[in-house]
Amino acid sequence: MLLFSLLLSLSLLLLLLLRSSARRQGRLPPGSLGLPFIGETLQLISAYKTENPEPFIDDRVARYGPVFTTHLFGEPTVFSADPETNRLILQNEGRLFESSYPGSISNLLGRHSLLLMRGSLHKRMHSLTMSFANNAIIRDHLLLDVDRLVRLNMESWSDRVLLMEEAKKITFQLTVKQLMSFDPCEWTENLMNEYMLVIEGFFTIPLPIFSTTYRRAIKARGKVAEALSLVVRDRRREVEVGETKNDMLAALLDEEGGGGGFSDEEIVDFMLALLVAGYETTSTIMTLAVKFLTEHPLALAQLKDEHEEIRAKRGENEALQWEDYKAMCFTQCVVNETLRVANIISGVFRRAMTDVTIKGYTIPKGYKVFASLRGVHMDHHHFKDARVFNPWRWQDQKNGLGTPSATNMFNPFGGGPRRCPGAELARVELSVFLHRLVTQFSWEATEQDKVVFFPTTRTQKRYPITIRRLKRVVGE
């Protein structure tokens, strides 16, 4: 009891010092720091574990405005649901703000992950990653792999599938193929199982003694790192004897092509983080796109019509080509709307590198900020009927948005120097997945399934569906 009282007193003293320091340096945005140490973290988690997390943001925006002060995950945080402020935060990476994430994420991804890199090293690695996911690479190489692996997985589908699990298999296999040239096998399946445990620990207390989930995640992280280290060592030996592959790992080992000079630990951290980014987010988008379409039959019917036209021109078993992807116009409306409503990346954490003045307020140096992408995407002031799934809004962006310009409003992949380098590849994967799904199957949801947003966005029951393969008349 004495220890608890002492900790409580120290926490109160710390909060008073932070408030006093902030007042000396300038006026913070209005808000509440909540309870000592805990802040408002429990309120945020409670809201994001439901289908409707909006009240956490709505209530505070109504009370304080779109930029407010709160206390999340152990730190005072300036929370922005304002598009102009978010743009300033995202575009001033390395000048006014730097990447900063909760300790649980940092520890599990590793200090050499792209998410945590800064400065010239981040710029170099971001550029290298983009070179393996640009339009030319997707068109000439990756599109065929995407289509092949989607079809391969769908061939094994039975009458009832857990769509989120199947989507994860597809996207994990695609990412492993792109990074290390591995085709699906027992090794990739075991690796994926460990990865799922790592991700579960992202938003936990980063102390093994307090959190069994975090302890399990750290153990799984060690297994993943060990498996990837063996691959890196094997590939180094192959390079020494002149054997090469065309994948991300080869680029990291290539002294002449902009890579090279990295330790095994740096490469392992880098690939570990890319695997998380490449499979977790895209598989969730795949699942939610199908869920939203199932709940909106008119949108599904129009999507089917578009893909039936492509199938009729291309043929049932022929691989999709780049021109087929570019012909998926309404599909891109569905992709955009799914990204906007689902908000797989709810927002991004940054830390102020200096005192920053925004909208008459001062964010002190060292303060954490959270640019809420969801807060903008779900705001009726920026998107008409923002909480309604309406893919047609993207056919006329001026009418679909509250402003003629969507530049600051729609940022599902982040923005600035840290914008997701795999954004276009994710769109391609989702588009190909939808094409093969609607041209090969009909389906129905077998039970109600809710979407929750913490610790990651997902459906609670992995979205079970009953499927039926479409029978084609010969020559159709």
N, C-alpha and C positions, 0 to 999 in steps of 0.2 A: 504493500500500500504506500509506504514511504517512497519507494522507487518510482511508482506511478505518479505520485504528487510532484516529485522532483522533475520527471520528464515533462509533465504538463506545464510546470513553471518555466522550464527552459524553452518549451515550444512557444508559450505566450510571449516570453522575452524576445525570442527570435522574430516573431511576427511584428512586435512593436518596433524592433530595430529596423525591419524591412520597411514598414510603413513610414517611420521617421526618415530613413534614408531616401525613400521615394519622394517624400515631401520636399526634402532639401534639394533634390536634383530637378524637380519639376512636378507638374500635376499629372498623376496617373489617370488613365481612364477610370470612370466610376465603376463600382462593383463591390463584391464581397469576397473576402478570403476564407469565409466559412469557418469550420472547426480547426483548432490547432493541429498542425501536421497533416491531418486528413484533408483539410480544405473542403472542396466541393467534389472531390473525386467520387465518393460513393453515390452522390446524386447523378453524376454523369454516367457512371457504370450502370446504375439502375435504369436510367432512361434508355441507354443504348442496348440493353438486354431485352427490349421490347420491339414491337413492330413500328412504334411511333416515338422515336427519340426526340422529335422536334420540340416538345415543350421545354426541354433543358435550355435550348437556344432561344426559343420564342419568348419565354418568361423574362429572361435577362435582357434581351434586345428591347422588349417593351418597357422594362424598368430603367435600363441604363443607356440604351442605344446600341448600334451594331458593333461597336468596339468597347469591350468591357474588361475589367480585371476580375480574375478568379484565382483559384489555387488548385492545381491538378497534379496528381502523381508526385506529391512531395515538394512542389515548387510554386511560388506565385507566378501566374501566367496571364499575359494579355491575350484575350480571345477575340479574334476578328471574324465577323460574319459580313464584312463590308468589302465589296469587290475592288474598290480603289486601294484600300489598305492591303488587301491580299496581294494585289499586283505589285505594290511597292515592296512587300516582304519577299515575294518570289523573285522579282527582277533584281534585287540588290543583294543576292547571295555573294558572300565574300567581301562586300563593301560595308553594308550596315548590319547584315545578319549572317549567321553561320548555322549549319545543320546541327541539330541537337535533339536527341530522342531519349525516352526513358531508359534507365540502366538495364532493364530486362532485355530490351531489344538490342541495345549496344553489345551486351555480353554474349547474346546468342548468335548474332550475326558476325561478330568479330570486328576488331578495330580497323581492318583493312577492307571492309565491305564498301561498295560504292555509295551506300546510303550515308556513311559516316566520313568518307574521305573529304578533304578540303583542299582548296588552293589549286596549284598547278597539277598535282597528282590526280585530283578529281577530274579536272578538265581533260587530261590525257586519257584517263580510263573511260570517261563518258563518251569521248570521241571514238575510242576503240570499240566500245559496245555498239554505238550507233552504226559503225561501219559494217557490223554483222546483222543489222536489222533495217537497213535502208531499202527503199523501193526496188532498186536494181537487184539487190541480193534476194529479196523476197520473190520478185518476179522470176528470176533466172534459176533459183535453187530451192528456197524454203517453201514456196507454194506447193511444189510437188510432194515434199515431205509431209506438209500439213495435211494435204488431201489423202495421201496414202495412209497415214497413221489414223486419221479420223475413220476412214473406211474399214481399216483393219480392226479397230476396236468395235465398231458397230456391227461387224459380221458375227461377233460372239454374243450379241444381245439376245436375251430370251424374252419371255412374255412380260416380265416385270423387272424394272431396273431402278436403282437408286441413282437418279440422274447426276447428282453432285459428285458421287463417287466415280462414275464413269467419266465425267468431264475432267476430274482430277487426274485420272489415269492418262487421258489423252494429252492434257497440257504438260504433265510431268514428262511423259515420253518425248514430246516435242522439244521441251527445253533441254533435256539430257542429250538428245540427238544434236541440237544446235551447239551445245557447249562442248560435248565430248565424243560425238559420233557413235554413241551407243544405241543400238536398236533395243526394243523391249525384251527383257529377259528376267531371270530370277534376281539378278543383282540390282537392276533398276527398281524392281518391285520392293525389295528389302530396303533400298535407299529411301523410297517414297514413304514407307511406313515410319521410318525414323524421322523423316522431315515433318510429318504431321505432328509428332510429339514436340518437335522444336517450336513449331508455330503456336502450339497451345500455350507456350510459356511467355509469349511476347508481352502481354500486359498483366504480369503478375508481380508480386513483391520480389525483387531480385536478391533474395536471401534464401538459400536452400533450407535453412532451419525452420523458416516460417511457411514455406510453400512447397507442397509435394509436387504440384504441377511444374514449378520452376526447377525443382531438383530433377524431375524426370526429363525435362527439356534439356537441361545441361548435360545429362548423361547421353541423351540421344544426339546432341550436338557433337559430343566427343566421338561417337560412332560414325557420324556423317563425315567429320573432318578426317578421321582415320581412313575411311574408304576413299575419299577424294585424294588424300595424300598418296595413297598407293597408285592411283591413276596418274597423278602428276609425275611420280618417280618413273613409272613405266614409260610415259611419253617422253621424258627427258632422255631415256636410254634409246628410244626409237629415233629421236632427233639426231643423236650422236652418230647413228649409223645411216643417216640419210632418209629415214622414213618420215613422211609428212601426211597430215590430214588437213582438210579445209573446215576448221571449226574454231570456236572461240579459244579453246585451250592452246591450239597451235599458234594463234595470234599472240597469246600471252607469252609464249616461249620463243617467238620469232624475234631475234635481235635486229634483223634488218627491216622488218615491217612495222616498227613502232612499238613492239612489245619487248620482251627480254629484260633481264636485270632484276626480275622479281624473285623473291624467295618462295619456297613451297608454301609457307604460312600465308603469305600475301595472296598467292594464287588461290589457295583453298578458301580463304575468307571471301575473296571476290566472287568465286563461282558459287559458293554456298548462298550468298545473298542473291545472286542472279537466279538461282533455282527457285528461291522463295518468290521473287518478283515475277518470274516467268510462269509459274504454274498456279499459285494460290489465287491470284487476282483474276486471271483469265478464266479459270474453271468456274469461279463464282459468277462471273458475268454470263458465261454460257448458260448456267443453271437458271439464273434470274431472268434472262431473256426468254427462255422457254416458259417459265412460270408466268411472266407478264403477258406473253402472247396467248397462252392458254386461257388466261382470264379476260382477254380482249379478242374475241373471235373475228371481228372485222379486220383487225390488224393482221392476224394470222392468215386470213383468207387472201389478203392482198400480197403478203409475203410469199405464200404458196404460188400464187399466179406468176409472180416475178421469177421464181426459181423453176417453175415448170417450163417457162419459155427458154430458160438457159439449158435445162435438161433436154428439151426437144431439139435444140440446135447442136448440143454437144454430144448427146448420147448417154445412156445409162452408166456405162462402165468406163468411159473415157475420163482421163484426168482433167481437172479444171485448169484453165489457162488464165493468164493475167487479164485478158479482155473480158472473160466471164466475170471475174471479180469486179472490174470497173463497171460492168453492166448492172451491178446489184445496187441500184439507186435507193429503192425503198428500204432495202436491208440496212443501208447506212443510216437512214432515219431511225430504224429500230435500234441499231447499235448506239447511236447518240442518246436516244431517250432512255435506254437501259442504263447507260453510263451515268446519265443525269439523275435518274430516280434511285438507282442502287447505291451510288456513291461508295464504291469499293474503297477508294482512298478518301476517307472522311475529311482529312486535312493534313497539314504538315507542320511539324514542330521546327522552330528556329530559335536562336538565341541572339539577343542584341549585342553587337560588337562595340557599340558606342551609344551614347544617349541619342535616341531617335525621336524627332518631333513629328507627330501624326495627328492631323485634325485638331490642333490646339492642345494635344496631350503630349506628355513626354514618357517614352519607354526607357527606363534607366539601363545603362550598360550592364550586361549580365542577366537581364530579365529574359525569361522564356516567353515566346509568343507562339500562338497557334493560329494559323490561317485556315479557317474552316471553309473548305470547298462545299461541303454539304449545306452549310448555312446560307450560301449564295444560291446554290442549285435549287433549293426547296423554298425560296422566298418568292411570294406572290408579286412583289414589286419588280422582280427581275424576270420572272417567267409566268406567263398567264396560266392560271389554274395549276400552280407549280407542283401540287401533290397528286396530280392525275397523270397516269401513263398515256401519253398522246404523241406517238411517233410522227403524226402529220404536221406537228408544229415545226419540224425541221424542213418541210417542203417550202415553207414561207417563214424564214427565220425572223423577219421583221415583225410579223404578226404573232409568232410564237413566243417571242421574247418581249420583255417590257421595254426594250431599247433597240434601236436599229443595229447596234454593234454588239456582237457576242464575245468580243475579244477578252473583256475582263470578267465576263459572266460564266463562261463554260470552260472549266479547267479540270476535266476528269483525270488527266494524267499529270497534274501539277503544272509547273511553269518555270520560266527562267532557265538558268544553267542546269537545274536539276530535273527538268521535265523528263518523264519516263522515256528512255531511249527505245523501248520496245513498243511504243504506242501504235504504230502502224501494223506491226506484226500481230498485236493483240486483236486489232480490227479484222485482219485477214483470217485469223484462226476462228473467230466467232462467226464470220460470214460463211466460211467453208463448212463449219459445223452445222449451221442452220440450213445451208443448202442440202447437205446429205441427209439431215434429219427430216426435213419436210418433203423431200422427193422420194424417200424410202419408207417412211413410217407415218402412221396416224397414231395418236396417243391420247390418253386422258389421265389426269391426276387421280390417284387412288384414294387420297385423303387430304384434308386441309393441312397445309404446312406454312408456318409463319417464318418471316424473315426477321432475324435479329442482327445487331450491328456491333456486338462486343463478345469476345475480344477481337473477332474479325467478322465481317459480313458473311452470313451463311443462312441456309434454311435449317430449321431445327431438326427436321426428320430426313434431311438429305434429298428431298423432293422425289418421293416414289411415284413412278408412272407405270401404267400398263400400256404396252406398245403392240402394234399390229403392223406387220410388213405389208406394204402395198403390192398388190398383184397387178402386173402390167400385161396388157394384151400384146402379143408378138407383133412387132412393127410399130407399136405406139411410140 
